[in-house]
Amino acid sequence: MTISVGKQIREARRKRNLSLAKLAEKTNITPNHLGKIERGEVKPSYHTISVLCIVLQFNPLDSLLRKEKKRMK
């Protein structure tokens, strides 16, 4: 089972009711680039993922572990 980092970022952003423009403003990453990350068109750098995780207050491993637990039930 895999879930892309981009999908996890999109879920975290939507959960916090942030538009791409607002997230871009908070992270200093262009909305266009954020959209490409969410759609899986580009692979974000470790630094970019770190910035997004800090701003979105989310840990991608938590999401993966929850999904894996559901799958194993």
TACORKA-V488272 format. One line per field, one symbol per residue. phi: phi as a letter, one per 30 degrees, with the letter a starting at -180 (. if undefined). burial: 1 if it has 9 or more other C-alpha atoms within 8 Angstrom, else 0. A space follows every 10 residues. Layout:
# TACORKA-V488272
phi->???
burial->???
This chain:
# TACORKA-V488272
phi->.bbddeddde ddddechcdd ddddddcicd eddedddddi dbcddedddd ddddddhbce dedddddddd ddd
burial->0000111111 0111000101 1011101011 1001111111 0000000010 1110010001 0011000100 000
